[in-house]
Amino acid sequence: MHIQFLFISGVEIIFILFIVVMIFGADKLPEIARGLGKGMTQLKNATNEIKSEINNSAKDYGVDTELGASVTNEINKVKDEIDDITGPIKRQF
């Protein structure tokens, strides 16, 4: 099994974790993980807040924020129609 996260392979991830354990010690790992978790939560909250501010500003200036959703709906309708047409053809082969 070959695990790849971004451009780092599974072996490299294990090596990095080994180095972290050697530098900080096993007793510090839970504390480091909690800190990383809190940091990621804060980043997610900040990202959601920025998205909300952008959407609110767009609505204030009359920009259509539902354009992407309507395009996605139309694409899904076309895909469903194509599946309805090609469904019997696919089943024959």
Steps between C-alpha positions, in 0.01 A plus 500: 500500500643835395379800700564847360408825674568795273848409376610303808495121497404279795863416579588870516207570733615221732855639493373850584293361789809312624705821496222687686492229769880514531503881534199558726456164669194278513356679804474832308319354197145532642569863590634570151199327343260708710680817396480400133132415540424837658696676229312319224168580670591868517605495135170336401301754701693789346443358151126465566489856635675634189257309275208642695635854470551460125147365455351780711693766306393345171135504610532862616628603156242293315738236364330169418664247733273216386646491149728206577219299652272560201775396257563184703128420498482538121806280453347233723176513299690446175698213655176336616348535153809346340490214752132443418579483129818291525380276784342233275796518260751440779305201630503326163878479488 
